Amino acid sequence: MVFYASGAQLLVLSAAIGFAACAPAQQDYPNRPIRLVVPYPAGGPLDPVARAIGQKLSEVLSQPVVVDFRAGATGSIGADNVAKAAPDGYTLLLIASSFVIAPSLSTKLPFDPIKDFAAVSLTTTGHDVLIAHVGLPAKSVKELIALAKERPGKLTFGSSGTGGPLHLFGELFKSMTGTDMLHVPYKGGGPAMADVIGGHVDLMFVGLAAAVPHVKNGKLRALGVASLERVASLPEVPTIIEAGVPGFVANPFTGILAPAATPTAVITKLNAALVQILQTQDIKQRFAAWDVEPRGSSPAQFDAYLREQIAKWAKVVKIAGLKTE
């Protein structure tokens, strides 16, 4: 059927349709596609996680989930896009560890990481491992700490860039062990790890999936895992807590946020869907291949986690003397 209307009628009709589409907490939510914004480049570490979650979320909610990569400004561009989106559950944000570090490094963020978002669920935690050049005369975390104290300011640790998670993990290690090591920033974790393999840099924290092949072929030495528990892919490597640094945890993570003021009913439905898909065998198997653990939490638990992480890394940034912009 073809509908004809005058210009004035079309304006009224358009306004009515727009209002209906944005009406909060519709009982039939969702009834149109959902956009999942990833504030990092396509092809990056979050790409497969975002696509897997998007696919499963689409199946459970019976609506398309469009993964929208909006990279730039260390994730701030994509996050700001979601913060300013309509709070109707049709625009979501996938965040990573840099989201909780950014507030301590910049006073110019265009959004508030807590006030401008509603927590939906923690989705994954990853594992980072402390790796060293095989020629470094330290075969354990304890030996590394002793060596660093013998040579204050002489040992070097690489990272994917100043102020990034890998840098902050190293600064946390320094502060918790009372050691002084020189930070060497790179434009990406790959070049940094290549220089650890080559012996140009002594050590660094790096994602487990990237490190495992080089550890197993003898090009790198794994000293400790930065998690609460050992990992299946390197079962012989102790956690850094086991190795003598009580309380040391530096897990990368991902989670889903919605714009602030998104109706509780919508958040509840999204949370239930996410928790459901993160428990499926398919997701567990896919994530295991990337050395990532599927999680799931209540919105309140994830909100508390975010606040805790923001406070934790603010202390590290302050101790490290990093300048805010």
LINSULJO-V323019 format. One record per backbone hydrogen bond with DSSP energy under -0.5 kcal/mol. NH is the residue of the N-H (numbers start at 1). CO is the residue of the C=O. E is the energy in kcal/mol with one decimal. If there is no record, write none. Layout:
BEGIN
NH_CO_E ; NH_CO_E
END
This chain:
BEGIN
10_6_-2.4 ; 11_7_-2.0 ; 12_8_-2.2 ; 13_9_-2.8 ; 14_10_-3.1 ; 15_11_-2.3 ; 16_12_-2.2 ; 17_13_-2.6 ; 18_14_-2.8 ; 19_15_-2.5 ; 20_16_-2.3 ; 21_17_-2.5 ; 22_18_-1.6 ; 23_19_-0.8 ; 23_20_-0.5 ; 26_23_-0.6 ; 29_26_-1.8 ; 34_64_-2.6 ; 35_90_-2.8 ; 36_34_-0.6 ; 36_66_-2.9 ; 37_35_-0.7 ; 37_92_-3.2 ; 38_68_-2.6 ; 39_37_-0.6 ; 39_94_-0.7 ; 44_41_-1.6 ; 47_44_-1.4 ; 48_44_-0.5 ; 49_45_-0.5 ; 50_46_-2.9 ; 51_47_-2.4 ; 52_48_-2.2 ; 53_49_-2.5 ; 54_50_-2.8 ; 55_51_-2.4 ; 56_52_-2.1 ; 57_53_-2.8 ; 58_54_-2.1 ; 59_55_-1.6 ; 60_56_-2.2 ; 61_57_-2.6 ; 62_58_-1.2 ; 63_58_-1.0 ; 66_34_-2.9 ; 66_64_-0.5 ; 67_65_-0.6 ; 68_36_-2.7 ; 68_66_-0.6 ; 69_67_-0.6 ; 70_38_-2.7 ; 70_68_-0.6 ; 72_39_-0.5 ; 75_72_-0.8 ; 76_73_-1.9 ; 77_72_-1.6 ; 78_70_-0.7 ; 79_75_-1.9 ; 80_76_-2.5 ; 81_77_-1.8 ; 82_78_-1.6 ; 83_79_-2.5 ; 84_80_-1.7 ; 85_82_-1.4 ; 88_86_-2.2 ; 92_35_-3.1 ; 93_257_-2.7 ; 94_37_-2.7 ; 95_93_-0.7 ; 95_255_-2.7 ; 97_253_-0.6 ; 99_96_-2.0 ; 100_97_-1.2 ; 101_97_-0.8 ; 102_98_-2.4 ; 103_99_-0.5 ; 104_101_-1.6 ; 105_101_-0.6 ; 105_102_-1.3 ; 106_102_-1.5 ; 113_111_-0.6 ; 116_112_-1.9 ; 117_114_-1.1 ; 118_258_-3.3 ; 120_256_-2.2 ; 121_256_-1.4 ; 123_254_-2.5 ; 124_254_-1.6 ; 125_293_-1.9 ; 126_252_-3.1 ; 127_291_-0.5 ; 129_206_-2.8 ; 130_224_-3.2 ; 131_129_-0.7 ; 131_204_-2.8 ; 132_221_-2.5 ; 133_202_-2.5 ; 134_219_-0.6 ; 136_133_-2.0 ; 138_136_-2.6 ; 141_223_-0.5 ; 144_140_-2.1 ; 145_141_-2.6 ; 146_142_-2.2 ; 147_143_-2.4 ; 148_144_-2.8 ; 149_145_-1.9 ; 150_146_-1.5 ; 151_147_-1.7 ; 152_149_-0.5 ; 153_180_-3.1 ; 154_151_-2.2 ; 155_151_-0.9 ; 157_182_-2.7 ; 158_203_-2.4 ; 159_184_-1.2 ; 164_161_-1.9 ; 168_164_-2.5 ; 169_165_-2.6 ; 170_166_-1.5 ; 171_167_-2.1 ; 172_168_-2.5 ; 173_169_-2.1 ; 174_170_-2.3 ; 175_171_-2.5 ; 176_172_-2.2 ; 177_173_-1.3 ; 178_174_-1.3 ; 179_174_-1.6 ; 182_155_-3.0 ; 184_157_-2.7 ; 185_183_-0.5 ; 186_159_-1.3 ; 188_160_-0.8 ; 188_186_-1.2 ; 192_188_-1.2 ; 193_189_-2.6 ; 194_190_-2.2 ; 195_191_-1.6 ; 196_192_-1.4 ; 197_193_-2.6 ; 198_194_-2.0 ; 199_196_-0.9 ; 200_195_-2.2 ; 201_195_-1.6 ; 203_156_-1.5 ; 204_131_-1.9 ; 205_158_-0.5 ; 206_129_-1.8 ; 208_127_-2.8 ; 211_207_-1.7 ; 212_208_-2.7 ; 213_209_-0.6 ; 214_211_-0.6 ; 215_211_-2.1 ; 216_212_-2.7 ; 217_213_-1.5 ; 218_215_-1.0 ; 219_214_-1.9 ; 220_214_-1.6 ; 221_132_-2.5 ; 223_130_-3.2 ; 223_221_-0.6 ; 224_130_-1.0 ; 225_238_-2.1 ; 226_128_-3.1 ; 234_231_-0.9 ; 235_232_-0.7 ; 237_234_-1.9 ; 238_236_-0.5 ; 240_225_-2.6 ; 243_239_-2.1 ; 244_241_-1.5 ; 245_240_-1.9 ; 248_245_-1.8 ; 249_247_-0.7 ; 250_226_-2.6 ; 254_124_-2.2 ; 255_95_-1.4 ; 256_121_-2.7 ; 257_93_-2.5 ; 258_118_-2.4 ; 259_91_-0.6 ; 260_116_-1.7 ; 262_259_-1.4 ; 263_87_-0.7 ; 266_263_-0.5 ; 267_263_-2.3 ; 268_264_-2.8 ; 269_265_-1.8 ; 270_266_-2.6 ; 271_267_-2.9 ; 272_268_-2.3 ; 273_269_-2.0 ; 274_270_-2.6 ; 275_271_-2.9 ; 276_272_-1.9 ; 277_273_-2.3 ; 278_274_-2.3 ; 279_275_-0.6 ; 279_276_-0.9 ; 280_277_-1.2 ; 284_280_-2.2 ; 285_281_-2.5 ; 286_282_-2.4 ; 287_283_-2.9 ; 288_284_-2.0 ; 289_285_-1.3 ; 290_287_-1.2 ; 291_288_-1.6 ; 292_287_-2.4 ; 293_125_-3.0 ; 294_292_-0.6 ; 295_123_-3.4 ; 302_298_-2.3 ; 303_299_-2.5 ; 304_300_-2.2 ; 305_301_-2.2 ; 306_302_-2.5 ; 307_303_-2.1 ; 308_304_-2.2 ; 309_305_-2.6 ; 310_306_-2.5 ; 311_307_-1.9 ; 312_308_-2.4 ; 313_309_-2.5 ; 314_310_-1.5 ; 315_311_-1.5 ; 316_312_-1.5 ; 317_313_-2.6 ; 318_314_-2.0 ; 319_315_-2.7 ; 320_316_-2.5 ; 321_317_-0.7 ; 321_318_-0.8 ; 322_317_-1.9 ; 325_105_-2.2
END
